[in-house]
Amino acid sequence: MKIIRVLSVLLAALSLISCASLPASVPSPTSTVPLTATITPQPYVNSSPTAPPLAVATKHKLPEYPINKFTVDHTYCVSPNVFLPARVAQGFSSDEIARALMELYLDYFNTAQAPDYCRVAGYVIDKVYYDERTPSLPLEPKGDFLRSVLFTINLVQLPTFWASWPGDLDIENSQLHAGMHVAVFREKDGYTMRFAFP
């Protein structure tokens, strides 16, 4: 019993000694080149939000950036609350009110101070109309009245805030052709809007 214990201690000691004397590189069983670990120091990367992103590709006139904190904005790029004063909308039809509210909404993104992630380089409201199916569509909110608005926006970059919007992406012309149901609410001194969804 004592011999087994002594042999166990000797084997453990020999294995520890043999590990300490191993070379830094261990030959690969399938290769004659020794494996070595190389650590390359990474260059300093400025992590301030003002660092200009570098486009990784350009697809059909649109620069395409990696998705990171420099190219995606969740502060400015949120749906704005728009308000159309009653004195401005005096004499407007329901279609004209919905158009004016949508213009206010898109103007928020059609400015130089908007981040490229959500900025648009112009837009056109193609059509505002009352969809005959509206009473039977399960849209919420209903508002005081609903209108369907079709519009085209000129995109600035990829990724874009507008990628999740329903519509047709015309990548050749850097445009998104989209449509939304707009719920218009009458307030005491004007009008507001929210998008209506099923």
ZALUM-10899 format. One line per 2 residues: number of its first residue (from 0); their letters; for each residue x, y, z of N, C-alpha, C. Coordinates in nm, 2 decimals. Example, Ala and Ser with C-alpha at 12.3 -4.5 7.8 and 13.67 -1.06 7.14 Angstrom:
2
0 = as = 1.32/-0.57/0.78/1.23/-0.45/0.78/1.32/-0.33/0.78 ~ 1.28/-0.22/0.71/1.37/-0.11/0.71/1.29/0.00/0.79 .
END
This chain:
198
0 = mk = 0.08/-0.12/0.00/0.00/0.00/0.00/0.09/0.13/0.00 ~ 0.20/0.12/0.08/0.29/0.23/0.09/0.36/0.25/-0.04 .
2 = ii = 0.39/0.14/-0.12/0.46/0.15/-0.24/0.37/0.22/-0.35 ~ 0.24/0.19/-0.35/0.15/0.25/-0.44/0.14/0.40/-0.42 .
4 = rv = 0.14/0.44/-0.29/0.14/0.58/-0.25/0.26/0.65/-0.30 ~ 0.38/0.59/-0.28/0.50/0.65/-0.32/0.51/0.66/-0.47 .
6 = ls = 0.47/0.56/-0.54/0.47/0.56/-0.69/0.37/0.67/-0.74 ~ 0.26/0.69/-0.68/0.17/0.80/-0.72/0.23/0.93/-0.70 .
8 = vl = 0.30/0.96/-0.59/0.36/1.09/-0.57/0.47/1.11/-0.67 ~ 0.55/1.00/-0.70/0.66/1.01/-0.80/0.61/1.04/-0.94 .
10 = la = 0.50/0.98/-0.97/0.44/1.00/-1.11/0.39/1.15/-1.12 ~ 0.32/1.19/-1.01/0.27/1.33/-1.01/0.39/1.43/-1.02 .
12 = al = 0.50/1.40/-0.95/0.61/1.49/-0.95/0.68/1.49/-1.09 ~ 0.69/1.37/-1.15/0.75/1.36/-1.28/0.66/1.44/-1.39 .
14 = sl = 0.53/1.43/-1.38/0.45/1.49/-1.47/0.46/1.65/-1.46 ~ 0.47/1.69/-1.34/0.49/1.84/-1.32/0.62/1.89/-1.37 .
16 = is = 0.72/1.81/-1.35/0.86/1.85/-1.40/0.86/1.84/-1.55 ~ 0.80/1.75/-1.61/0.80/1.74/-1.76/0.72/1.85/-1.82 .
18 = ca = 0.61/1.90/-1.75/0.53/2.01/-1.80/0.61/2.14/-1.80 ~ 0.69/2.16/-1.70/0.77/2.28/-1.68/0.88/2.28/-1.79 .
20 = sl = 0.93/2.17/-1.84/1.03/2.17/-1.93/0.99/2.17/-2.08 ~ 0.86/2.18/-2.10/0.81/2.18/-2.24/0.85/2.31/-2.31 .
22 = pa = 0.87/2.30/-2.44/0.90/2.42/-2.52/0.78/2.51/-2.53 ~ 0.80/2.64/-2.56/0.69/2.73/-2.58/0.59/2.70/-2.69 .
24 = sv = 0.65/2.64/-2.80/0.56/2.60/-2.91/0.55/2.45/-2.91 ~ 0.43/2.41/-2.93/0.40/2.26/-2.93/0.37/2.22/-3.08 .
26 = ps = 0.44/2.12/-3.13/0.42/2.09/-3.27/0.28/2.03/-3.29 ~ 0.22/2.07/-3.40/0.08/2.03/-3.44/0.10/1.88/-3.49 .
28 = pt = 0.00/1.80/-3.46/0.01/1.66/-3.51/-0.01/1.65/-3.66 ~ -0.07/1.75/-3.73/-0.09/1.75/-3.87/0.01/1.84/-3.95 .
30 = st = 0.09/1.91/-3.88/0.18/2.01/-3.94/0.31/2.00/-3.88 ~ 0.42/2.03/-3.95/0.55/2.04/-3.90/0.59/2.17/-3.85 .
32 = vp = 0.50/2.28/-3.87/0.52/2.41/-3.83/0.47/2.42/-3.68 ~ 0.56/2.47/-3.59/0.51/2.49/-3.45/0.41/2.59/-3.44 .
34 = lt = 0.31/2.57/-3.35/0.20/2.66/-3.32/0.25/2.76/-3.22 ~ 0.24/2.89/-3.25/0.28/3.00/-3.16/0.16/3.10/-3.15 .
36 = at = 0.15/3.15/-3.03/0.05/3.26/-3.01/0.11/3.39/-3.03 ~ 0.05/3.48/-3.11/0.10/3.61/-3.14/0.00/3.71/-3.09 .
38 = it = 0.03/3.81/-3.01/-0.06/3.91/-2.97/-0.02/4.04/-3.04 ~ -0.11/4.09/-3.12/-0.08/4.22/-3.19/-0.15/4.33/-3.11 .
40 = pq = -0.08/4.43/-3.07/-0.15/4.54/-3.00/-0.25/4.61/-3.10 ~ -0.37/4.63/-3.05/-0.47/4.70/-3.13/-0.45/4.85/-3.13 .
42 = py = -0.47/4.92/-3.24/-0.45/5.06/-3.24/-0.56/5.13/-3.16 ~ -0.53/5.25/-3.11/-0.62/5.32/-3.03/-0.74/5.36/-3.12 .
44 = vn = -0.86/5.34/-3.08/-0.98/5.38/-3.15/-1.05/5.48/-3.06 ~ -1.08/5.60/-3.13/-1.15/5.71/-3.06/-1.29/5.66/-3.04 .
46 = ss = -1.33/5.65/-2.91/-1.47/5.61/-2.89/-1.57/5.72/-2.86 ~ -1.53/5.84/-2.90/-1.63/5.95/-2.88/-1.73/5.94/-2.99 .
48 = pt = -1.86/5.99/-2.96/-1.96/5.98/-3.06/-1.94/6.06/-3.18 ~ -1.84/6.15/-3.18/-1.82/6.24/-3.29/-1.73/6.18/-3.40 .
50 = ap = -1.68/6.06/-3.37/-1.59/6.00/-3.46/-1.66/5.97/-3.59 ~ -1.61/6.01/-3.71/-1.68/5.98/-3.83/-1.67/5.83/-3.87 .
52 = pl = -1.79/5.78/-3.90/-1.79/5.64/-3.94/-1.73/5.62/-4.08 ~ -1.67/5.51/-4.11/-1.62/5.48/-4.24/-1.71/5.38/-4.31 .
54 = av = -1.75/5.42/-4.43/-1.84/5.33/-4.50/-1.77/5.20/-4.54 ~ -1.83/5.09/-4.52/-1.77/4.96/-4.56/-1.80/4.92/-4.70 .
56 = at = -1.91/4.99/-4.76/-1.94/4.96/-4.90/-2.03/5.07/-4.94 ~ -2.04/5.08/-5.07/-2.14/5.17/-5.13/-2.22/5.09/-5.23 .
58 = kh = -2.35/5.08/-5.20/-2.44/5.01/-5.29/-2.53/5.10/-5.36 ~ -2.52/5.11/-5.49/-2.61/5.19/-5.57/-2.63/5.33/-5.51 .
60 = kl = -2.52/5.40/-5.50/-2.52/5.54/-5.45/-2.54/5.56/-5.30 ~ -2.57/5.46/-5.23/-2.60/5.47/-5.08/-2.48/5.42/-5.01 .
62 = pe = -2.41/5.50/-4.92/-2.30/5.44/-4.84/-2.36/5.34/-4.74 ~ -2.30/5.23/-4.72/-2.34/5.13/-4.62/-2.24/5.12/-4.51 .
64 = yp = -2.29/5.14/-4.39/-2.20/5.14/-4.27/-2.23/5.02/-4.18 ~ -2.14/4.98/-4.10/-2.17/4.88/-4.00/-2.26/4.94/-3.90 .
66 = in = -2.34/4.85/-3.84/-2.43/4.90/-3.74/-2.36/4.91/-3.61 ~ -2.34/5.03/-3.56/-2.28/5.06/-3.43/-2.33/5.19/-3.37 .
68 = kf = -2.27/5.24/-3.26/-2.32/5.36/-3.20/-2.30/5.48/-3.28 ~ -2.21/5.48/-3.38/-2.18/5.59/-3.46/-2.28/5.60/-3.58 .
70 = tv = -2.34/5.49/-3.62/-2.43/5.49/-3.74/-2.58/5.48/-3.70 ~ -2.61/5.44/-3.58/-2.75/5.43/-3.54/-2.77/5.52/-3.43 .
72 = dh = -2.88/5.60/-3.44/-2.92/5.70/-3.34/-3.06/5.67/-3.28 ~ -3.07/5.66/-3.15/-3.20/5.63/-3.09/-3.24/5.75/-3.00 .
74 = ty = -3.18/5.86/-3.02/-3.21/5.98/-2.94/-3.30/6.07/-3.03 ~ -3.24/6.12/-3.14/-3.31/6.21/-3.23/-3.41/6.13/-3.32 .
76 = cv = -3.36/6.01/-3.36/-3.44/5.93/-3.46/-3.55/5.85/-3.39 ~ -3.65/5.93/-3.34/-3.77/5.87/-3.28/-3.89/5.95/-3.35 .
78 = sp = -4.00/5.89/-3.35/-4.12/5.95/-3.41/-4.15/6.08/-3.33 ~ -4.15/6.20/-3.40/-4.18/6.32/-3.33/-4.33/6.34/-3.31 .
80 = nv = -4.36/6.42/-3.21/-4.50/6.46/-3.20/-4.52/6.58/-3.28 ~ -4.61/6.58/-3.37/-4.63/6.70/-3.46/-4.77/6.76/-3.43 .
82 = fl = -4.77/6.89/-3.44/-4.90/6.96/-3.41/-4.92/7.07/-3.52 ~ -5.04/7.07/-3.57/-5.08/7.16/-3.67/-5.18/7.26/-3.61 .
84 = pa = -5.15/7.39/-3.59/-5.24/7.48/-3.53/-5.37/7.50/-3.61 ~ -5.48/7.52/-3.54/-5.61/7.54/-3.61/-5.61/7.66/-3.70 .
86 = rv = -5.54/7.76/-3.66/-5.54/7.88/-3.74/-5.47/7.86/-3.88 ~ -5.37/7.76/-3.88/-5.30/7.73/-4.01/-5.39/7.64/-4.09 .
88 = aq = -5.47/7.55/-4.02/-5.55/7.45/-4.09/-5.69/7.50/-4.12 ~ -5.72/7.63/-4.10/-5.85/7.68/-4.12/-5.88/7.67/-4.27 .
90 = gf = -6.00/7.61/-4.29/-6.05/7.59/-4.43/-5.99/7.46/-4.50 ~ -5.90/7.39/-4.43/-5.84/7.27/-4.49/-5.95/7.15/-4.48 .
92 = ss = -5.94/7.07/-4.59/-6.02/6.95/-4.59/-5.95/6.84/-4.50 ~ -6.01/6.73/-4.47/-5.95/6.62/-4.39/-5.82/6.57/-4.46 .
94 = de = -5.83/6.56/-4.59/-5.71/6.52/-4.67/-5.60/6.62/-4.65 ~ -5.63/6.74/-4.66/-5.52/6.85/-4.65/-5.46/6.85/-4.51 .
96 = ia = -5.55/6.83/-4.41/-5.50/6.83/-4.27/-5.40/6.71/-4.25 ~ -5.44/6.59/-4.30/-5.35/6.47/-4.30/-5.22/6.50/-4.37 .
98 = ra = -5.23/6.56/-4.49/-5.11/6.59/-4.57/-5.02/6.69/-4.49 ~ -5.08/6.79/-4.43/-5.00/6.89/-4.36/-4.93/6.83/-4.24 .
100 = lm = -5.00/6.74/-4.17/-4.94/6.67/-4.05/-4.82/6.58/-4.10 ~ -4.84/6.51/-4.21/-4.74/6.42/-4.26/-4.62/6.50/-4.31 .
102 = el = -4.64/6.62/-4.37/-4.53/6.71/-4.41/-4.45/6.75/-4.28 ~ -4.52/6.79/-4.18/-4.45/6.83/-4.05/-4.37/6.71/-4.00 .
104 = yl = -4.43/6.59/-4.01/-4.35/6.47/-3.96/-4.23/6.45/-4.04 ~ -4.24/6.45/-4.17/-4.12/6.43/-4.26/-4.02/6.54/-4.25 .
106 = dy = -4.07/6.67/-4.23/-3.98/6.78/-4.22/-3.88/6.76/-4.10 ~ -3.93/6.70/-4.00/-3.84/6.67/-3.88/-3.72/6.59/-3.92 .
108 = fn = -3.73/6.50/-4.02/-3.62/6.42/-4.07/-3.55/6.48/-4.19 ~ -3.61/6.58/-4.25/-3.55/6.65/-4.37/-3.47/6.77/-4.34 .
110 = ta = -3.39/6.76/-4.24/-3.31/6.88/-4.19/-3.16/6.83/-4.18 ~ -3.07/6.93/-4.18/-2.93/6.90/-4.17/-2.89/6.85/-4.03 .
112 = qa = -2.96/6.89/-3.93/-2.93/6.85/-3.79/-2.97/6.70/-3.77 ~ -3.05/6.65/-3.85/-3.09/6.51/-3.83/-2.97/6.42/-3.86 .
114 = pd = -2.95/6.32/-3.77/-2.84/6.22/-3.80/-2.87/6.15/-3.93 ~ -2.76/6.11/-4.00/-2.78/6.04/-4.13/-2.86/5.91/-4.12 .
116 = yc = -2.86/5.85/-4.00/-2.94/5.73/-3.98/-3.09/5.75/-4.01 ~ -3.14/5.87/-3.98/-3.28/5.89/-4.01/-3.31/6.01/-4.10 .
118 = rv = -3.21/6.08/-4.14/-3.22/6.19/-4.22/-3.27/6.15/-4.36 ~ -3.35/6.23/-4.42/-3.40/6.21/-4.56/-3.35/6.33/-4.64 .
120 = ag = -3.32/6.30/-4.76/-3.27/6.40/-4.86/-3.38/6.44/-4.95 ~ -3.49/6.48/-4.88/-3.61/6.52/-4.96/-3.72/6.41/-4.96 .
122 = yv = -3.84/6.45/-4.98/-3.95/6.36/-4.98/-4.06/6.42/-5.07 ~ -4.15/6.33/-5.11/-4.27/6.37/-5.19/-4.39/6.30/-5.13 .
124 = id = -4.50/6.37/-5.10/-4.62/6.30/-5.06/-4.70/6.28/-5.19 ~ -4.71/6.15/-5.22/-4.77/6.11/-5.35/-4.92/6.12/-5.35 .
126 = kv = -4.98/6.07/-5.24/-5.12/6.07/-5.24/-5.18/6.06/-5.10 ~ -5.29/6.14/-5.07/-5.36/6.13/-4.95/-5.50/6.10/-4.98 .
128 = yy = -5.56/5.99/-4.92/-5.69/5.95/-4.96/-5.76/5.88/-4.84 ~ -5.89/5.88/-4.86/-5.97/5.80/-4.76/-5.98/5.66/-4.82 .
130 = de = -5.94/5.56/-4.75/-5.94/5.42/-4.79/-6.08/5.37/-4.76 ~ -6.16/5.33/-4.86/-6.30/5.28/-4.84/-6.30/5.16/-4.74 .
132 = rt = -6.19/5.09/-4.73/-6.19/4.98/-4.64/-6.17/5.02/-4.49 ~ -6.15/5.14/-4.47/-6.11/5.19/-4.33/-6.21/5.15/-4.22 .
134 = ps = -6.34/5.16/-4.25/-6.43/5.12/-4.14/-6.42/4.97/-4.10 ~ -6.38/4.89/-4.19/-6.37/4.75/-4.16/-6.23/4.70/-4.12 .
136 = lp = -6.13/4.79/-4.14/-5.99/4.75/-4.10/-5.98/4.76/-3.95 ~ -5.91/4.67/-3.89/-5.89/4.67/-3.75/-5.77/4.76/-3.71 .
138 = le = -5.78/4.89/-3.74/-5.67/4.99/-3.72/-5.69/5.06/-3.58 ~ -5.58/5.07/-3.51/-5.58/5.15/-3.39/-5.46/5.24/-3.39 .
140 = pk = -5.47/5.36/-3.34/-5.60/5.43/-3.29/-5.68/5.47/-3.41 ~ -5.80/5.50/-3.39/-5.89/5.55/-3.49/-5.89/5.70/-3.51 .
142 = gd = -5.86/5.77/-3.40/-5.86/5.92/-3.41/-6.00/5.97/-3.45 ~ -6.00/6.10/-3.48/-6.12/6.16/-3.52/-6.15/6.13/-3.67 .
144 = fl = -6.04/6.11/-3.74/-6.06/6.05/-3.88/-5.93/5.99/-3.92 ~ -5.94/5.90/-4.02/-5.82/5.83/-4.07/-5.80/5.86/-4.21 .
146 = rs = -5.67/5.87/-4.25/-5.64/5.89/-4.40/-5.52/5.80/-4.43 ~ -5.51/5.75/-4.55/-5.40/5.68/-4.60/-5.31/5.78/-4.67 .
148 = vl = -5.18/5.77/-4.64/-5.08/5.86/-4.70/-4.97/5.78/-4.77 ~ -4.96/5.80/-4.90/-4.85/5.74/-4.97/-4.74/5.85/-4.99 .
150 = ft = -4.61/5.81/-4.97/-4.51/5.91/-4.99/-4.38/5.84/-5.03 ~ -4.29/5.92/-5.08/-4.15/5.87/-5.12/-4.05/5.95/-5.05 .
152 = in = -3.95/5.88/-4.99/-3.84/5.96/-4.93/-3.71/5.92/-5.00 ~ -3.62/6.01/-5.00/-3.48/5.99/-5.05/-3.39/5.95/-4.94 .
154 = lv = -3.34/5.83/-4.94/-3.25/5.78/-4.83/-3.11/5.84/-4.84 ~ -3.04/5.84/-4.73/-2.91/5.90/-4.72/-2.81/5.79/-4.70 .
156 = ql = -2.84/5.68/-4.62/-2.74/5.58/-4.59/-2.81/5.45/-4.56 ~ -2.73/5.34/-4.55/-2.77/5.22/-4.49/-2.68/5.19/-4.38 .
158 = pt = -2.72/5.14/-4.26/-2.85/5.11/-4.22/-2.93/5.24/-4.21 ~ -3.06/5.23/-4.21/-3.15/5.35/-4.20/-3.27/5.32/-4.11 .
160 = fw = -3.31/5.42/-4.04/-3.43/5.42/-3.96/-3.55/5.37/-4.04 ~ -3.55/5.40/-4.17/-3.67/5.38/-4.25/-3.68/5.23/-4.30 .
162 = as = -3.58/5.15/-4.27/-3.58/5.01/-4.32/-3.69/4.93/-4.27 ~ -3.75/4.96/-4.15/-3.85/4.89/-4.09/-3.99/4.93/-4.14 .
164 = wp = -4.00/5.04/-4.22/-4.13/5.09/-4.26/-4.18/5.00/-4.38 ~ -4.31/4.98/-4.39/-4.36/4.90/-4.50/-4.36/4.99/-4.63 .
166 = gd = -4.31/4.92/-4.73/-4.30/4.99/-4.86/-4.21/4.92/-4.95 ~ -4.18/4.98/-5.06/-4.09/4.93/-5.17/-3.96/5.01/-5.17 .
168 = ld = -3.85/4.94/-5.15/-3.72/5.00/-5.16/-3.67/5.00/-5.30 ~ -3.65/5.12/-5.35/-3.59/5.14/-5.49/-3.45/5.18/-5.47 .
170 = ie = -3.36/5.07/-5.46/-3.22/5.09/-5.43/-3.15/5.16/-5.54 ~ -3.19/5.15/-5.66/-3.13/5.21/-5.77/-3.13/5.37/-5.76 .
172 = ns = -3.25/5.41/-5.71/-3.27/5.56/-5.69/-3.26/5.60/-5.55 ~ -3.22/5.52/-5.46/-3.20/5.55/-5.32/-3.33/5.60/-5.26 .
174 = ql = -3.44/5.54/-5.29/-3.57/5.58/-5.24/-3.65/5.47/-5.18 ~ -3.74/5.51/-5.09/-3.83/5.42/-5.03/-3.97/5.48/-5.06 .
176 = ha = -4.05/5.39/-5.12/-4.19/5.43/-5.15/-4.28/5.36/-5.04 ~ -4.34/5.44/-4.96/-4.41/5.39/-4.84/-4.55/5.44/-4.83 .
178 = gm = -4.62/5.38/-4.74/-4.76/5.42/-4.71/-4.79/5.39/-4.57 ~ -4.87/5.48/-4.51/-4.91/5.46/-4.37/-5.05/5.51/-4.35 .
180 = hv = -5.12/5.45/-4.25/-5.25/5.50/-4.21/-5.23/5.61/-4.10 ~ -5.28/5.72/-4.12/-5.27/5.83/-4.03/-5.40/5.86/-3.95 .
182 = av = -5.39/5.85/-3.82/-5.50/5.88/-3.74/-5.49/6.03/-3.69 ~ -5.59/6.11/-3.73/-5.58/6.25/-3.69/-5.67/6.28/-3.58 .
184 = fr = -5.62/6.35/-3.48/-5.69/6.39/-3.36/-5.71/6.54/-3.35 ~ -5.84/6.58/-3.33/-5.87/6.72/-3.31/-5.84/6.76/-3.17 .
186 = ek = -5.76/6.86/-3.15/-5.73/6.91/-3.02/-5.80/7.04/-3.00 ~ -5.79/7.10/-2.88/-5.86/7.23/-2.86/-5.81/7.34/-2.96 .
188 = dg = -5.68/7.35/-2.98/-5.63/7.45/-3.07/-5.56/7.40/-3.19 ~ -5.59/7.28/-3.24/-5.52/7.23/-3.36/-5.54/7.08/-3.37 .
190 = yt = -5.44/7.02/-3.44/-5.45/6.88/-3.48/-5.32/6.81/-3.45 ~ -5.33/6.68/-3.41/-5.21/6.60/-3.40/-5.24/6.47/-3.47 .
192 = mr = -5.13/6.39/-3.49/-5.15/6.26/-3.56/-5.07/6.15/-3.49 ~ -5.12/6.03/-3.52/-5.05/5.91/-3.48/-5.07/5.81/-3.59 .
194 = fa = -4.97/5.72/-3.61/-4.99/5.62/-3.71/-5.08/5.51/-3.66 ~ -5.17/5.46/-3.75/-5.26/5.36/-3.71/-5.21/5.22/-3.76 .
196 = fp = -5.22/5.12/-3.68/-5.17/4.99/-3.72/-5.28/4.89/-3.69 ~ -5.28/4.77/-3.76/-5.37/4.67/-3.73/-5.35/4.60/-3.60 .
END
